[in-house]
């Protein structure tokens, strides 16, 4: 009888653990493109976005139309900064792109959702430069 109770307890425990990890973001590198067909790269480790890079098409004051550099963590953040991914796969961060420009003149927003091996999201730049691009990527 103790073996049956132990086996039942292990089965119940396994059933509780598997659904909790099934929705977790998978570690790895996600590569894709934004709406302007420009490459985006995102790295995930332990349910955290540790790196993101894209170049959304936008416009900058005094320059006009251009590709705007979009990197997380940015030069204004500590190099080890990372972004937590919620259990439902959603992530959002608002940050400053350059340490030399005020936050109101250089605000960046990265939002997205990871589902399985795919991620969809949006890069928004506001301030002296303006950009708003959606992106899709898949895990390699």
C-alpha positions in Angstrom: 0.0 0.0 0.0 2.8 2.5 0.7 4.1 2.0 -2.9 0.7 2.8 -4.3 0.4 6.0 -2.2 3.9 7.1 -3.3 3.1 6.4 -7.0 -0.1 8.4 -6.7 1.6 11.3 -5.0 4.3 11.4 -7.7 1.7 11.3 -10.5 -0.2 14.2 -8.9 3.0 16.2 -8.4 4.0 15.6 -12.0 0.6 16.7 -13.3 1.0 20.0 -11.3 4.5 20.7 -12.5 4.1 20.1 -16.2 1.4 22.7 -16.9 3.3 25.3 -15.0 6.4 24.9 -17.2 4.6 24.3 -20.5 3.9 28.0 -21.0 7.4 29.2 -20.0 9.5 30.9 -22.6 12.1 28.6 -24.2 15.7 29.5 -23.8 17.5 30.4 -27.1 17.9 32.9 -29.8 14.8 34.1 -31.7 15.5 35.6 -35.2 13.0 37.2 -37.5 12.1 40.4 -39.3 10.0 43.6 -38.7 7.4 45.0 -41.0 10.1 46.7 -43.0 11.8 43.4 -43.6 14.8 44.3 -41.3 16.3 41.6 -39.1 15.5 41.4 -35.4 17.3 39.2 -32.9 16.2 38.3 -29.4 17.8 36.1 -26.8 15.9 34.4 -23.9 17.4 32.8 -20.9 15.5 31.6 -17.8 12.2 33.3 -18.8 14.0 36.7 -19.2 14.8 38.7 -22.4 18.6 39.2 -22.1 19.1 40.8 -25.5 17.1 42.4 -28.3 18.3 44.2 -31.4 16.4 45.7 -34.3 16.4 48.7 -36.6 12.9 50.0 -37.1 12.3 52.4 -39.9 11.4 55.8 -38.6 12.3 59.5 -38.8 14.6 61.7 -36.7 14.5 65.4 -36.2 16.8 67.0 -38.6 17.6 63.8 -40.5 14.3 62.6 -42.0 13.6 58.9 -42.8 16.2 56.5 -41.4 16.6 53.2 -39.6 16.6 53.9 -35.8 19.0 51.8 -33.7 17.0 49.8 -31.2 19.0 47.7 -28.7 18.1 46.3 -25.3 19.9 46.5 -22.9 20.9 50.0 -24.2 24.0 52.0 -23.5 22.0 53.8 -20.8 21.5 50.6 -18.8 23.7 48.2 -17.0 25.0 45.5 -19.4 23.4 42.7 -17.3 19.9 44.2 -17.5 17.2 41.7 -18.4 13.4 41.8 -18.8 11.1 39.3 -17.1 8.7 37.3 -19.2 5.4 36.7 -17.5 4.0 33.2 -17.3 1.5 34.0 -20.1 4.5 34.9 -22.4 4.0 38.7 -22.3 6.8 41.1 -21.8 7.1 44.9 -21.8 9.9 47.4 -21.0 10.3 51.1 -21.4 13.9 52.4 -21.4 16.2 55.2 -22.5 18.3 54.4 -25.5 21.2 56.8 -25.0 22.8 58.0 -21.7 23.5 61.4 -23.3 19.9 62.3 -24.1 17.0 63.0 -21.7 14.4 60.4 -21.2 11.7 62.5 -22.9 13.9 62.9 -25.9 14.8 59.2 -26.3 12.2 56.8 -25.0 12.0 53.2 -26.3 9.3 50.6 -25.6 9.7 46.9 -26.4 6.5 44.8 -26.0 5.8 41.3 -27.1 4.5 37.8 -26.5 6.2 34.4 -26.8 4.0 31.5 -27.7 5.8 28.2 -28.3 8.8 28.8 -30.5 7.5 32.1 -31.9 7.5 35.7 -30.7 5.6 38.6 -31.9 6.0 42.2 -30.7 6.5 45.8 -31.3 9.3 48.4 -31.1 8.3 51.9 -30.4 10.7 54.9 -30.3 9.5 58.4 -29.3 11.3 61.7 -28.7 13.7 63.2 -31.2 13.3 60.0 -33.3 9.9 58.4 -34.0 9.4 54.8 -35.0 6.7 52.1 -34.5 7.3 48.7 -36.1 5.8 45.2 -35.4 8.1 42.2 -35.6 7.9 38.4 -35.7 10.6 35.9 -34.9 11.1 32.2 -34.4 13.5 30.3 -32.2 16.5 28.8 -33.9 
